[in-house]
Amino acid sequence: MTEVTSAAQLTDETGRRRFLSRLSLALGAIGAALVSVPSVGFLLGLRSTPRIWRSVGRLENFQIGNTVEVSFVDPSPLPWSGVTAQTAAWLRRVSTQEFVAFSMYCTHLGCPVRWLPDADLFMCPCHGGVYYRDGRVASGPPPRPLFRYPVRIRNGMVEILASPVPIT
């Protein structure tokens, strides 16, 4: 009788082990699919990042020849971004109807650059990158000029076409 009981217990254990193994494989496959589908979509470029015109101020608030920092909301903020959804750019009024906007971030490693009005230069404090007033590299490690945002004037407001900024 004990041999029969042991065989029944062995069959139950084997069945339970097989069930748990299959359940683990199924849950692992579902987890892998949940991670890989968005990753593959990103790699194939199926998700496009929005480009949105953001207002940065009234036309009369900017003086010709001045470079000022303007802030706006990132084009694709996440629900939990909070204050970090706010980004900025350097905006210069060139003439009555012409503006140029530069990214705040160095093209070397993405450190924030600052405008030095007395020197008429942008400076990166991290590794000593220097840019001319038109965004070209003056010296240091930056591999390319500052990224520029498209700017337009609409209904008396200055707007920047907000988009993700490439830093490398």
N, C-alpha and C positions, 0 to 999 in steps of 0.2 A: 504494500500500500504506500510506503514511503517513496518508492521509485516512481509511482504514478503521480504523486503529489509533486515531486521534484521536477518531473517532466512538464507538468502543467505550469509550475512556477517559471521554469526556464522559457517556455513558450511565451508567457506573459511578459517576462523581462525583455525578450527579443523583440516582441511586438511594440512594447513601450519605447525601447531604444530606437527602433526603426522609425516610429512615429516622431520622436523628438529630433532625430537626425534630419528627417524630411522637413519638419517644421523649421529647424534652424536654417536649412538650405533655402527654403522659401522666403523666410524673413530676410536673410542675407541678400537674396536676389532682389527683393523689393527695395531694400535700402540702397543697394548699388544702383538700381534704376533711378531712384529719387535723386541721387547725387550726380549720376552721369548724364541724364537727359538735359538739365540746364547747362552743364559743362560743355557738352557737345554743341548745344545751341549757341553758346558764347563763342566757342572756337570757330564755328562756321559763320559767325556774324549774323545770326538770325535775329538777334535782339538789337534793335537800333536805339541809340541814345537820342533823346529829344533835343532839339535846338529851338530855344524859345527866346523871343525878344523880351528883354527885361528893361523896364524904365529905371533910369538912374538919377533923374532930376530934370528940372525945367531948363530950357535953353538959356534963359537970361541969368541963371545962377553960375554960369561958367564964363570966365574971362579969357579972351584971346591970349594965347601964349602960356597960360598956366597949366600945370600938370597937377591933378588932384586925385586922391583915392576915392573911388565910388564903390558902394557895396550893393549887392543884389542876391537874390535867392538862386541857388544852384538849379540847373535845369531838371535834374532828376533826384530830388531829395528823397531819402527813405523816411518812412513814417516815424522812426525813432531818432532821426538826425538831430532834431532840436536846433540849437544854436549853430551847430556845425554845417547846417544847410546854407548858411550865409557865407557868401564868398565875395571877393573884391577884385578890382582891376585899377590900373592907372589910366586916367582919361586926360587927354590934352586937347584943348580947343585950338585948332590951327588957324581957322578963319571964321567968318560969320556963319558959314554953313558946313564947315569941315571939322571933323573930330578924328582922333586916332586913340584906340584903346589897347593897352598892353596887359598881358597876364601879370599877376603879382608874383609869379613863381619862376625861379631861375631854371634855365634849360639844362643845367648840369645835374642837380639832384633834387630840384623842387623846393629849395629854401625860398622864403619870401624875400623879394628884393625891395629896396626902399629907394625913393626918389630923393636925390640931393640937389635942391634947386640952385644953390650957390655954385656947384660944380657942373650943373647941367648934365648929370649922369645918373643912371640907375646902378645901385651897388648891392651885391649879394654878400651878406655878412658871414656866410658859412665857409666859403673857400676863396673869397676875394674876387669873384667874378664882377666885371664892370661892363656896363652897356652904355652906348651913346644914347642921346635923347630920342633917336629914331628906332631904338631897340637893337641895333647892330652890336655885336660883341666888340668891346674895346680892348679887354685883356682878361686873362684868367682862364679857368678851365671850361667855361660854357661852350658846348659844341655848335650851337646855332643861336640866332637872334631870339629875342623874346617873342613869344606867341602873340599874335594880334587878334583881337575880336573885331568883327564887323560892327560898325556903328551907323545909326540912322537917326534922322530927326523926324518925328511924327507928331502932329498936333501940338507943337511947342514943347514936346518932351524929347530928351535925348535917350535913345534906347541902345542897348548892347545885345548882340545875338549871343546868348549864353550857351555854352557847349562845354563838354569835358575838355580839359586842357592837357595836351600831351606834354610830358616833361622829359622824355628821353627820346 
